[in-house]
Structures are given as C-alpha cells and as structure tokens.
Amino acid sequence: MVLHTILALFLSFGLQLGEFNSYIPNAIHYETFSQDDYDRFYQQYIQNKREMAKWAVPDFTKTGMVAAGAKHGSYLPRLRQLYHRQEMHGQSFLG
C-alpha cells in the first residue's frame, strides 16, 4: 500500500516509470536480520540482563533463527510492470 501511494504521488507530478525506479530505492528498502544482529542488540541495549532474562532473552534474541537460516540482508524494490486503470473516483495502480 505504501508503494502504491508513493507511485501515485510520483506519477501525479508527471514523472515517468523509469524515473520511479531510479528514485524509489532511496525511499523504501526491506531489511532482514540474523541471530548475530539480535544478539548484538541484546548485548548493547538491554540493561539489567539478569533480572530481565526471563522475558528479554526470548523476546529480544529470537532464538532459533540460526536453525531457520535467517541471514542479514537489505533488499531494494524494483518495479517491473505497472498496470493502470482509470476509475470513476480516481486512478488505480497495480505494480
């Protein structure tokens, strides 16, 4: 939905689809985190670890991520196709 809103705004200014693909990576990205990322967060930001361990370890370290193969990554969207439909009350875009 966010991407749809940004695209509609982008096109309302008369910009072209190719321009959209060059601008959008600066606006939106998808990031995944590994067990190392969660462990580092826990070590750096959780205070009173002994007192908080009962709930903080399962909540903030996400045990089991290694077994699931979770890896840190950052992904940028790229619009490959765009469908447009003029409707009675506006426009619809599907990308």
Secondary structure, DSSP 8 states (H G I E B T S, - for coil): -HHHHHHHHHHHTT--HHHHHHHGGGT--EEE--HHHHHHHHHHH--SHHHHHHHHHHHHH-TTHHHHT---EEE-------EEEEETTEEEEE-
